[in-house]
Amino acid sequence: MQKKDAKAIGSRVMAFLKKNIHYILMILCVIAIGVVVTVVAVLNTTKQDADINKPDVPSIEVPDDDTPVVVEKKFALLMMVEDGVKGRGFSDTALSYNPTLSRYDAHLAVDITGKEGTNVIAGFDGTVTNVTNDAYYGGTVTIDYGKGYIATFKLLADVTVKKGDKVTEKTVIGKIGKFQFECKQDAHLHYELTQSSKLVDPMQFVVGDNK
């Protein structure tokens, strides 16, 4: 009797499974998808927690090998007159003799003597900020070297630059001339230099053997 009951139950189970196999498969698929989604969610949560607790590591930017390295040029003047010789020097406290006025006075510039017509160069890279010309000072050129240094050249003939021009240290800006200003001295360049708006001795910055 028991064997017959078990066989009957088995037959009913098999019949139920055959009749509802599609639904059973759908339920199993849903369960499997749910398991996969749950596992992925748990893994993502674990990764996010790990990223949050991960110490910040500074990023290191590797320089581009093609990027040129810019080295700031030290402020050092070339002698502005070829074969020029220092004449009347800079003096702000001690007085020096002024041959044109026949007296002693301050001289907030340096005179660099040379033959008339000798080229005068910029001395350092910069931008021409002003150019004037008159019978008293001759040609006057002002160059902003940057770094707080501004130079003024006086007693120039045949000025070859104009306002706004970019010049290098060896750019010829004119020639030595002779005009009414300081006319009783030998032909020379009158050169003034300001550092942060204060007139200073240019010769402390001149490099070479003609200092």
C-alpha positions as CSV (number, residue, x, y, z in Angstrom):
1,M,0.0,0.0,0.0
2,Q,2.8,2.4,0.9
3,K,4.6,1.7,-2.4
4,K,1.5,2.5,-4.3
5,D,1.0,5.8,-2.4
6,A,4.7,6.9,-3.1
7,K,4.3,6.0,-6.7
8,A,1.2,8.0,-7.0
9,I,2.8,11.0,-5.3
10,G,5.8,10.8,-7.7
11,S,3.5,10.6,-10.7
12,R,1.7,13.7,-9.5
13,V,5.0,15.6,-8.9
14,M,6.2,14.7,-12.4
15,A,2.9,15.8,-13.9
16,F,3.1,19.1,-12.0
17,L,6.7,19.6,-13.2
18,K,5.9,18.9,-16.8
19,K,2.9,21.1,-16.7
20,N,4.7,24.1,-15.0
21,I,8.2,23.6,-16.3
22,H,8.2,27.1,-18.1
23,Y,7.2,28.9,-14.9
24,I,9.8,27.0,-12.9
25,L,12.6,27.9,-15.3
26,M,11.5,31.6,-15.3
27,I,11.6,31.6,-11.5
28,L,15.1,30.0,-11.5
29,C,16.3,32.6,-14.0
30,V,14.9,35.4,-11.9
31,I,16.7,34.0,-8.8
32,A,20.0,33.6,-10.8
33,I,19.8,37.2,-12.0
34,G,19.1,38.4,-8.5
35,V,22.1,36.5,-7.2
36,V,24.3,38.0,-9.9
37,V,23.1,41.6,-9.2
38,T,23.6,41.1,-5.5
39,V,27.2,39.9,-6.0
40,V,28.0,42.8,-8.3
41,A,26.5,45.3,-5.9
42,V,28.5,43.8,-3.0
43,L,31.8,43.9,-5.0
44,N,31.2,47.6,-6.1
45,T,30.5,48.6,-2.5
46,T,33.7,46.9,-1.3
47,K,35.7,48.7,-4.0
48,Q,34.2,52.1,-3.2
49,D,35.0,51.6,0.5
50,A,38.5,50.6,-0.4
51,D,38.9,53.8,-2.6
52,I,37.5,56.0,0.2
53,N,40.0,54.6,2.7
54,K,42.9,54.7,0.2
55,P,45.4,57.5,1.1
56,D,45.8,60.3,-1.5
57,V,48.9,59.8,-3.6
58,P,50.0,63.0,-5.3
59,S,50.2,62.7,-9.0
60,I,53.6,63.2,-10.6
61,E,53.6,65.0,-13.9
62,V,56.3,63.8,-16.2
63,P,57.7,66.8,-18.1
64,D,57.5,66.8,-21.8
65,D,61.0,66.2,-23.2
66,D,60.1,68.6,-26.1
67,T,59.4,71.4,-23.7
68,P,62.4,73.8,-23.6
69,V,63.8,74.6,-20.2
70,V,63.8,78.4,-19.6
71,V,66.8,79.6,-17.7
72,E,66.5,83.2,-16.5
73,K,69.3,85.3,-17.8
74,K,71.4,87.0,-15.2
75,F,71.5,90.8,-15.5
76,A,75.0,91.6,-16.8
77,L,75.7,94.4,-19.2
78,L,78.0,94.3,-22.2
79,M,80.2,97.3,-22.7
80,M,77.9,99.5,-24.8
81,V,80.6,101.0,-27.0
82,E,83.1,98.9,-29.0
83,D,86.6,99.5,-27.6
84,G,84.9,102.1,-25.3
85,V,86.8,103.5,-22.3
86,K,85.2,104.7,-19.1
87,G,85.4,108.5,-18.9
88,R,83.6,110.5,-16.2
89,G,82.2,108.0,-13.8
90,F,79.0,107.8,-11.7
91,S,79.0,110.0,-8.6
92,D,76.0,110.6,-6.3
93,T,77.7,111.6,-3.1
94,A,81.3,112.5,-4.0
95,L,81.4,115.3,-6.6
96,S,83.3,115.0,-9.9
97,Y,84.6,117.7,-12.3
98,N,82.4,118.7,-15.1
99,P,84.6,120.1,-17.9
100,T,81.7,121.6,-19.8
101,L,80.4,123.7,-16.9
102,S,83.9,124.1,-15.3
103,R,82.7,123.0,-11.9
104,Y,82.3,120.0,-9.6
105,D,78.9,118.4,-9.4
106,A,77.1,115.1,-9.1
107,H,77.1,112.9,-12.2
108,L,74.3,110.3,-12.0
109,A,75.5,108.4,-15.1
110,V,78.7,107.1,-16.7
111,D,80.4,108.5,-19.8
112,I,82.0,105.9,-22.2
113,T,84.4,107.6,-24.6
114,G,85.0,106.4,-28.2
115,K,85.5,107.7,-31.7
116,E,82.6,109.5,-33.3
117,G,80.7,107.1,-35.5
118,T,81.5,104.1,-33.3
119,N,78.5,101.7,-32.9
120,V,76.6,101.7,-29.7
121,I,74.8,98.5,-28.6
122,A,71.9,97.9,-26.3
123,G,74.1,96.0,-23.7
124,F,71.2,93.8,-22.6
125,D,68.0,92.4,-24.0
126,G,65.0,94.7,-23.7
127,T,62.3,96.8,-25.3
128,V,62.8,100.4,-26.6
129,T,60.3,102.5,-24.7
130,N,61.2,106.0,-26.0
131,V,63.3,107.7,-28.7
132,T,63.9,111.4,-29.1
133,N,66.3,113.7,-31.0
134,D,67.3,117.3,-30.5
135,A,70.4,119.5,-30.9
136,Y,71.3,119.5,-27.2
137,Y,71.2,115.8,-26.3
138,G,71.4,114.4,-29.8
139,G,69.6,111.1,-30.1
140,T,68.2,109.7,-26.8
141,V,67.0,106.1,-26.5
142,T,65.4,104.5,-23.5
143,I,65.4,100.7,-23.1
144,D,63.5,98.7,-20.5
145,Y,65.6,95.7,-19.7
146,G,63.0,94.2,-17.4
147,K,63.9,93.0,-13.8
148,G,63.4,96.7,-12.8
149,Y,66.3,98.0,-14.9
150,I,65.8,100.9,-17.4
151,A,68.6,102.5,-19.4
152,T,68.9,105.8,-21.1
153,F,71.4,106.5,-23.8
154,K,72.3,110.1,-24.8
155,L,74.5,111.7,-27.3
156,L,73.6,109.2,-30.1
157,A,73.9,109.9,-33.8
158,D,72.1,107.9,-36.5
159,V,69.6,106.2,-34.2
160,T,68.5,102.9,-35.7
161,V,65.7,101.8,-33.4
162,K,62.2,103.1,-32.7
163,K,59.7,102.9,-29.8
164,G,58.4,99.4,-29.3
165,D,61.4,97.6,-30.9
166,K,62.7,94.4,-29.2
167,V,66.5,94.5,-28.9
168,T,69.1,92.0,-27.8
169,E,72.3,92.8,-25.9
170,K,74.3,93.2,-29.2
171,T,71.6,95.2,-31.2
172,V,73.2,98.4,-32.6
173,I,70.9,101.3,-31.5
174,G,73.0,104.2,-33.0
175,K,76.5,105.7,-33.1
176,I,78.5,108.0,-30.9
177,G,77.9,111.6,-31.8
178,K,78.9,115.0,-30.4
179,F,76.3,117.6,-29.4
180,Q,75.9,120.5,-27.0
181,F,75.5,118.4,-23.9
182,E,78.9,117.8,-22.3
183,C,80.4,119.2,-25.5
184,K,83.8,120.0,-23.9
185,Q,84.5,116.3,-23.3
186,D,85.8,113.9,-25.8
187,A,83.1,112.2,-27.9
188,H,81.3,109.7,-25.7
189,L,78.1,107.9,-24.8
190,H,76.2,109.3,-21.8
191,Y,74.6,106.3,-20.2
192,E,72.2,106.3,-17.3
193,L,70.7,103.2,-15.5
194,T,67.9,103.1,-13.0
195,Q,67.2,100.1,-10.8
196,S,63.7,100.2,-9.4
197,S,63.4,103.9,-10.3
198,K,66.7,104.8,-8.6
199,L,69.8,105.9,-10.6
200,V,72.7,103.5,-9.9
201,D,76.3,103.1,-11.2
202,P,76.0,101.1,-14.4
203,M,79.6,99.9,-14.3
204,Q,78.9,97.5,-11.4
205,F,76.9,95.5,-13.9
206,V,79.3,95.7,-16.9
207,V,81.2,92.5,-17.7
208,G,84.4,92.3,-19.7
209,D,87.9,93.9,-19.7
210,N,86.8,97.5,-20.4
211,K,85.2,98.3,-17.0
